[in-house]
Amino acid sequence: MDDYKNLPINNFGRKIRSDFGNKTLSGLIFGNFGSYNIGDEAILSGELEELERNNIRNIKVIARYPEEIYRLYRLPGIRMFDIFSVLSALYISDFVIFGGGGLFCKNNAGIKGIIFQLYGLMLIFVSKLSRKKLYIIGLGFYENAPKIITVLGFFVLKLADELAVRDFYTYHFLRSKNIKSGLYKDNSFLMSLPPLKSVSYPGKKINIGVALKRPESQKEIIQLDSEIGEFIKNHKEAYFWFYTLDNHPQYSTDNNFIKSIVNKYLYNSKSFHFIPNTWTPQQVFSSFKQMDFFIAMRLHSMIFCYRLNIPFYAITYDRKCATFLDSIGHTSHSIHDTTAREIEKDMQPAIKKDNYYYGKKQKADNFAFL
């Protein structure tokens, strides 16, 4: 049963505009932005579009890599540990937006992850101490977050002028702690998806998108590599589109893992294409429209498959993925029960081979926004 479809989209810009009237506004945004995670950038892109629709344009974004914010949005980014610049921006801002995204979840980044989460909590506290309007929107908060984060989080979330969450799990988890919130779709639903330019194909091949997350253990890496590889070998007639949705430069990323699979199973093939890491969130997720089937492991690959009604095989790795899939009534698979045969089972009802052409190869460079 799909409970998610009935959730509204959070047009929070109207609330901000209502709170301040026709005043020219300045705002500050914090989240996991400017971190080379294209799913989180889709959230920020949607939020910026919503603010633009309400004539709120003077925005600064606190980011790990502010140059990435400028590249994607032509907006000034502030390096998160440049405390003087952050406090200066806070001082001149009328409001602060915290989120969205799963900012309070299982920490896989060691001490850096804990510091990032504590930083976010401190920013909430300082924002209210500075008497700024605080909008916490599109938040994901999960029980598997570090204990110190959950304890402090329950306290500081109550300081928000507006608190909105992105999934049923977070809503009920906070409610069990007597914290009231609004429940909406993920803020990436605010992002527009521009139409693809028409392209000319010599014939139609099956287009299969693949967005994987690098597993944590070597055993899981071997398992996933083997089964995805077997699936690829069984579908030489298909065209594969590989998406590296997390390309953070400071740790092993999706990019390295996916390239190892391609080098092993498609090294002498021309039937695949890497989506460029330079693409904007709109370009990346608009390209999903071209897919006939998707192997989705990253949360926002699942979200946009759902949004665009693309059949997909879902591999879960965390609470946030599982709760989304449960809310849309979609089957979830762990790495351990993922096999080429199981992927095939999910694909076959969605793909009718009679509708596809298997002769002349489709050219990757036909698929472009140029």
Buried (B, 14 or more C-beta within 10 A) or exposed (E): EEEBEEBEEBEBBEBBBEBBEEEEBBBBBBBBBBBBBBBBBBBBBBBBBBBEEBEBEBBBBBBBBBEBBBBBBEBBBBBBEEEEBBEEBBEEBBBBBBBBBBBBBBBEBEEEBBEBBBBBBEBBBBBBEEEBBBBBBBBBBBEEBBEEBBEBBBEBBBBBBBBBBBBBBBBEBBEEEEBEBBBBBBBBBBBEBEEBEEEEEEEEBBBBBBBBBBBEEEEBBEBBBBBBBBBBEEBEBBBBBBBBBBBBEEEEBBBEBBBEBBEEBBEEEEBBBBBEBEBBBBBBBBBBBBBBBBBBBBBBBBBBBBBBEBBBBBBBBBBBBBBBBBBBEBEBBEBEEBBBEBBBEBBEEEBEEEEBEEEEBBBBEEBEEE
